[in-house]
Amino acid sequence: MYDPALPPPEVSVLLLGDEEVGKSTFLSRLSLGIRPRDDNLPPYALPALRDSEQPFTFNISLYARPYVFSFYDTACPTSYTLLRPSFIILCYDVSRRSTLEALRTRWLPIVNKHFNYDEALPVMVLGLKRDTRREWTEEEKRRDEELNGKPEGKGRGESVMPQEGMGLATEMLCDQYAECSALTGELCREVLEDVARTAAKTTTEKGAKSDGPQCALM
């Protein structure tokens, strides 16, 4: 039972991923709160956030109780490898296939090396810049069929399809997979709600570790 006399639980969330995959824009969107509900194309400009101001702290009410969420990314003033986050989000750009592969080859090993203090630490894979995804050409689709069951090669399109991102999240034993466009707002409300729920669950005795990847796509 929550005691209102006690300070609200604090939860730290760390965003990892290659440069320019959209982490800063996502944090800017998050600073606006969980809105808009219906309009995917915001009439307002996203606020500019300064790396020197990290962590970006937000007070959020969930499950009829307040929480303090602190968000960091790789550009935080303190080395991110020294942090002890409660929740990690691995970010990639859906329009750049190399940034997805980097989650497997670069960022997951970093997670395993520096953040192995808690086996119950939840990890999400988040595809950003969803609005920039481009459909594969017919030639790329044909080459993908030829590569079916084989290691990923140059025949596939540069854009990553949702099933590919979900497949890598499953392969890496991550807890969740989601996509959104922080610039247009597409699916941001759903993703932000999912992030908030997972972050809040890390303060419970059961924790937020899931039995398998959950998908936040519509």
C-alpha positions as CSV (number, residue, x, y, z in Angstrom):
1,M,0.0,0.0,0.0
2,Y,1.4,3.4,-1.0
3,D,2.0,5.8,1.9
4,P,1.5,9.4,0.7
5,A,3.7,10.6,3.5
6,L,6.7,9.0,1.9
7,P,8.6,10.6,-1.0
8,P,7.6,9.2,-4.5
9,P,9.7,6.3,-5.8
10,E,12.5,7.4,-8.2
11,V,13.1,5.4,-11.4
12,S,16.1,6.0,-13.7
13,V,15.8,5.1,-17.4
14,L,18.9,4.9,-19.7
15,L,18.6,5.3,-23.5
16,L,21.4,3.6,-25.5
17,G,22.0,3.6,-29.2
18,D,24.1,5.0,-32.1
19,E,24.4,8.7,-32.7
20,E,21.5,10.5,-34.4
21,V,19.0,7.6,-34.1
22,G,16.5,10.0,-32.5
23,K,17.1,9.6,-28.8
24,S,17.1,13.4,-28.1
25,T,14.0,14.0,-30.2
26,F,12.3,11.2,-28.3
27,L,13.2,12.7,-25.0
28,S,11.9,16.1,-26.3
29,R,8.6,14.5,-27.1
30,L,8.5,12.8,-23.7
31,S,8.9,16.2,-22.0
32,L,5.5,17.2,-23.4
33,G,3.8,14.4,-21.5
34,I,1.5,11.7,-22.8
35,R,-0.4,13.7,-25.5
36,P,-1.8,14.4,-28.0
37,R,-4.5,11.7,-28.0
38,D,-5.9,12.0,-31.4
39,D,-3.7,14.3,-33.6
40,N,-0.5,12.7,-34.8
41,L,0.8,15.9,-36.3
42,P,1.6,18.4,-33.6
43,P,1.0,22.1,-34.3
44,Y,3.9,22.9,-31.9
45,A,7.6,22.7,-32.0
46,L,9.4,20.1,-29.8
47,P,11.3,21.8,-27.0
48,A,15.1,21.8,-27.2
49,L,16.8,19.8,-24.4
50,R,20.4,20.4,-23.4
51,D,22.6,17.4,-22.7
52,S,24.2,19.3,-19.7
53,E,20.7,19.3,-18.1
54,Q,20.6,15.5,-17.8
55,P,18.9,13.7,-16.2
56,F,15.7,14.9,-17.6
57,T,13.3,14.5,-14.7
58,F,9.5,14.1,-14.9
59,N,6.9,13.8,-12.2
60,I,4.2,11.3,-13.4
61,S,1.2,9.8,-11.6
62,L,0.5,6.2,-12.4
63,Y,-1.5,3.5,-10.6
64,A,-2.9,6.2,-8.3
65,R,0.5,7.2,-7.0
66,P,3.3,9.6,-8.0
67,Y,6.6,8.7,-9.5
68,V,9.8,10.6,-10.3
69,F,11.3,9.4,-13.6
70,S,14.9,10.4,-14.5
71,F,16.0,9.9,-18.1
72,Y,19.6,9.7,-19.4
73,D,21.1,9.0,-22.7
74,T,24.7,8.4,-23.9
75,A,25.4,12.2,-24.0
76,C,24.8,12.7,-20.2
77,P,27.6,14.6,-18.4
78,T,28.4,11.6,-16.3
79,S,29.7,8.5,-18.1
80,Y,26.6,6.4,-18.8
81,T,28.6,3.3,-17.9
82,L,28.7,4.5,-14.3
83,L,24.9,4.8,-14.0
84,R,22.7,2.1,-12.4
85,P,19.5,2.4,-14.3
86,S,16.3,0.7,-13.4
87,F,15.3,0.3,-17.1
88,I,17.3,0.3,-20.3
89,I,15.9,1.3,-23.8
90,L,18.0,0.2,-26.8
91,C,17.2,2.7,-29.6
92,Y,17.7,2.4,-33.4
93,D,16.7,4.3,-36.5
94,V,14.2,2.3,-38.6
95,S,15.6,3.9,-41.8
96,R,19.2,2.8,-41.1
97,R,19.7,-0.9,-40.9
98,S,23.2,-0.5,-39.5
99,T,21.8,1.0,-36.3
100,L,19.7,-2.1,-35.7
101,E,22.7,-4.4,-36.2
102,A,24.7,-2.2,-33.8
103,L,22.3,-3.1,-31.0
104,R,23.5,-6.7,-31.3
105,T,27.2,-6.1,-32.0
106,R,27.8,-3.0,-29.8
107,W,25.1,-2.1,-27.4
108,L,24.0,-5.4,-26.0
109,P,27.6,-6.3,-25.1
110,I,27.8,-3.0,-23.2
111,V,24.6,-3.8,-21.4
112,N,26.0,-7.2,-20.4
113,K,29.3,-5.8,-19.3
114,H,28.3,-2.7,-17.4
115,F,24.7,-3.3,-16.3
116,N,24.7,-7.0,-15.1
117,Y,24.1,-6.0,-11.5
118,D,20.5,-7.1,-11.7
119,E,19.2,-10.1,-13.6
120,A,15.7,-8.6,-13.5
121,L,16.7,-5.4,-15.3
122,P,14.1,-4.9,-18.0
123,V,15.4,-4.0,-21.5
124,M,13.3,-2.6,-24.4
125,V,14.2,-2.3,-28.1
126,L,12.7,0.9,-29.5
127,G,12.6,1.8,-33.2
128,L,12.7,5.5,-33.7
129,K,12.0,7.7,-36.8
130,R,9.1,5.5,-37.8
131,D,8.0,8.2,-40.3
132,T,11.2,7.7,-42.3
133,R,10.7,4.0,-43.1
134,R,10.5,3.3,-46.8
135,E,9.0,0.3,-48.4
136,W,11.5,-2.1,-50.1
137,T,11.7,-2.1,-53.9
138,E,10.5,-5.2,-55.8
139,E,14.2,-6.1,-56.4
140,E,14.9,-5.8,-52.7
141,K,11.9,-8.0,-51.8
142,R,13.1,-10.6,-54.3
143,R,16.6,-10.6,-52.8
144,D,15.2,-10.9,-49.3
145,E,13.3,-14.0,-50.4
146,E,16.6,-15.5,-51.7
147,L,18.2,-14.6,-48.4
148,N,15.5,-16.3,-46.3
149,G,17.1,-18.4,-43.7
150,K,20.5,-17.0,-44.4
151,P,22.6,-14.4,-42.6
152,E,21.5,-10.8,-43.3
153,G,23.1,-9.4,-46.5
154,K,23.1,-6.4,-48.8
155,G,20.0,-7.6,-50.7
156,R,17.6,-6.3,-48.1
157,G,16.3,-2.7,-48.1
158,E,17.9,-0.1,-46.0
159,S,14.7,0.4,-43.9
160,V,14.0,-2.1,-41.2
161,M,10.6,-3.7,-41.2
162,P,8.7,-4.2,-37.9
163,Q,9.0,-8.0,-37.9
164,E,12.8,-7.6,-38.2
165,G,13.1,-5.4,-35.2
166,M,10.8,-7.6,-33.2
167,G,12.9,-10.6,-34.3
168,L,16.1,-9.1,-33.0
169,A,14.5,-8.1,-29.7
170,T,13.4,-11.8,-29.3
171,E,16.9,-13.0,-30.2
172,M,18.5,-10.7,-27.7
173,L,16.0,-11.8,-25.0
174,C,14.7,-8.3,-24.5
175,D,11.4,-7.7,-22.7
176,Q,9.7,-5.4,-25.1
177,Y,9.7,-4.0,-28.6
178,A,8.1,-0.8,-29.8
179,E,8.3,1.8,-32.6
180,C,7.3,5.4,-32.8
181,S,8.0,8.7,-34.5
182,A,8.9,11.4,-32.0
183,L,8.8,14.0,-34.7
184,T,5.2,13.4,-35.9
185,G,3.9,11.9,-32.7
186,E,2.9,8.6,-34.3
187,L,2.5,5.9,-31.6
188,C,4.3,8.1,-29.1
189,R,1.4,8.1,-26.7
190,E,1.4,4.2,-26.6
191,V,5.1,4.0,-26.3
192,L,5.3,6.6,-23.5
193,E,2.6,4.9,-21.6
194,D,4.4,1.5,-22.0
195,V,7.7,3.1,-20.8
196,A,5.9,4.6,-17.8
197,R,4.2,1.4,-16.8
198,T,7.4,-0.6,-17.1
199,A,9.5,2.0,-15.2
200,A,6.9,2.0,-12.4
201,K,6.9,-1.7,-12.1
202,T,10.6,-1.7,-11.4
203,T,9.8,-0.3,-8.0
204,T,7.6,-3.3,-7.1
205,E,8.7,-6.5,-5.5
206,K,7.9,-8.5,-8.6
207,G,9.8,-6.1,-10.8
208,A,9.3,-5.4,-14.5
209,K,11.1,-8.4,-16.1
210,S,8.8,-10.2,-18.6
211,D,8.6,-13.8,-19.8
212,G,9.2,-12.7,-23.4
213,P,9.1,-9.7,-25.7
214,Q,5.9,-7.6,-25.6
215,C,5.1,-5.6,-28.8
216,A,3.8,-2.1,-28.8
217,L,2.8,-1.8,-32.4
218,M,-0.5,-0.9,-34.0
